[in-house]
Amino acid sequence: MLRHTKQTYPKAVAVFAALMVALLAVTTVAVTRAEASSQDKEGVAEPADLANCFAFGIDQVGRGDFDTGVEIWDDCFADDYSFEFVFFPGGPSILCPSPDCPVQDFSSSAEMRALFAAPFFEDAGYLATQHQMLNVDVTSQSGGQAEVFAYIQANHFLPDDSVDIAWNDYTIQAVKEQGRWKVQSEVITGTAFLNFQGMPVG
């Protein structure tokens, strides 16, 4: 009979947690690449699918694969795409493109979005990210216009075995072009943040 002691049980939990994180990371990469390869080059079939496009793109940028992130977003962004990041409800914000946007030199909307995100991940020292889109809802749809709302839970993995977890509200204004849906604008509003200290293995 397997018996857990005060010394072995925490270590077993740590090993199990590490294996689960590794499995999750591998699975996420596989799903992301499969989604990217099957992504329609002219948008997506349903407006709610645009939330996943954001997650797949930013996770590629977050793990250092800048070009794949741009490629994914290129398929989902309308020509007049814009985004706004609001630090907290009612708080200051950054709008891109605009004179106040930190990214002024870019060749496409997708590249602009990736250039905005990449320094954040690099400066923080994140090894990888995982964005989960929760409670995705098409709040309104009429003709070629739609609004999509979702919660974002963003997990940012650090070298010290901790995870920065951010919660955000996410709103998309979508437009239908030639029968496919694209993001015309998006707003991300930060709602909560937590650093979760994991348990190192060994």
N, C-alpha and C positions, 0 to 999 in steps of 0.2 A: 504494500500500500504506500502510495506517495504521501509523504508528510511534509507540510510547509512549516518552516520555522520563521522566527522573526528576522533571521539573517537571509534565508534563501528566498522567501516570498517576494520582497521588494525587488530583488535581482531578477527573479522570474518575470515579474510584471514588466520590468524595464526591458528585458529581452523581447518579450511579446510585443510591447509597444513599439520598439525599434523595428521589428519585423513587419508590423502592420504599416508603419510609416513608409518603409521601403517598398512594400507591396503596393501601397496606395500611390506612391510616386511613379512606379513603373506603369501601373494601370492607367494613371492619368495621362502619362506621355503617350501610351498606345492609343487611348481614346482620342486624344487631341490630334494626333497625326492622322488617324483614320478619318476623323471629321474634316480635317483640313484637306485631305486628298479627295474627299467626296463632295466638298463644298461647291455648290453651283456658282459659276463665275459671274453671275448676274444677280446676286442677292439670294434671298431665301424664300421658301414657299409660304411661310406663315410669319406674321409679325413677331410672335412670341419667340421664334427661333433666333431673333437678333440678340437676345440676351445671352445665349450661348456663344454667339460669335464674339461678343465682347470678352467673355471668360477665356475662351480658347486663345484669342489673340494676346491678351495681356499675360497669360501664363507662359506663353512662348517668350515674350519680351522679358518677363521676370526671371526665367531660367537662362537668359543670355542668348536666345535664338531670335535676334532682332528681325532678321529678314523674313522668317516664317511668320512672325507676328504681323508684320506689315502686309504680307501676302494674304493672310486670313482676313484682315481688316479691309484690304482693298476690295474684296468681294462683297463687303457688307455696307460700305459707306457711300452715301450719295455724294454727288459732286459738290454740293453746298453744305457739306457736313460741318458741324461745330459741336463743341462740348464745353461744359462748365463744371468745375470742381468746387463744391461748397464745403468749407472746412467743418462746419457744424451748422445745424438749423438756425437760420437767421444771421449767420456769421459771414465773414469775408469770403470772397470767391475769386476764382481765376477763370476767365473766358478765353477760349482759343477757337478760331483765330481772332486776335485783337491786338492793338498796340501794347497792351499790358501782358500778353502771353509771353512766357519765357522762350518759346520757340518761334522764331521769325523766319528762318531759312529752311524750307522744306520743299519737296517735289510733289507731294500728294497729301491728302487729308490723313491717310493711314500712317504715312511717315511722320507727320506732325504729331499725331496721337502717340506713336511709339517713342518719338524723341522727348515728349513730355514725361512719359512714364519711366523710361530707362534710367535716368539719373537718380530717381527716387530709390529704385531697387539697388543700384550700384553703391550709392552713398550710404545706405543702411547696412550694406554687407549681406544682403539676403542670398541664400544659396538657391532657393527656388520659391515659387509661390503656387498657391492653389485658390482659385476663386470659385465659389459655389453660388449659383443663382437660385434663390429660393422664392417660393410663392409667386412665380411669374404669372402676370395677369394682363390681358389686353383690356385696358380700362375703357377704351372707346375705339370705334372703328367706323368709318364712313367713306365709302368710295376708295380713293387712293390714299387716304390718310388714316393713321392709327396712333394710339398712345399705348405704350407698354410700361408697366411698373413691376419692379422686383426688389427683393432684398439681396444684398451682396454680403457674403461672409468671405473675407479674404484672409488666408493663412500664409504668413511670411516666415520661412524657416531660416533660423540663424545658426552660425557655427557653434554657439555655446549650448546647443540642444534646447533652446527656447524658441517659442513661436510668437510672433506678433500677430494678433488677431484683430482685424478691423471689421466693423459692421457699417454698412452704408445703405441708403435708399438710392434706387436707380430708376430714372425715368427716361424713356426713349420717345421721341417723336419720329415716327416712321412714315416713309412715303413709298408708294408702289410705282415702280418703273418697269414698263414692258412685262407686266405680269409677275414681277418679283419684288420683294420687300427689301428696303435699305434704310439705314439709320440716317435721318436728316439732322437730328440733334440729340444730345444726351446730357443729362444732368446727374452727377453723383454727389450725394450729400452725406458726409460723415456723421454717424450717430453714436458710435461707441468704439473704444479701443482697449485692448488688454494684452499685456505680455504674459504668456503662460510659460513658466519654467518647467521644462521636461526633466526626466531622470536619465542621466548618462548611463550607458551600459559599461560594465566592467568593475 
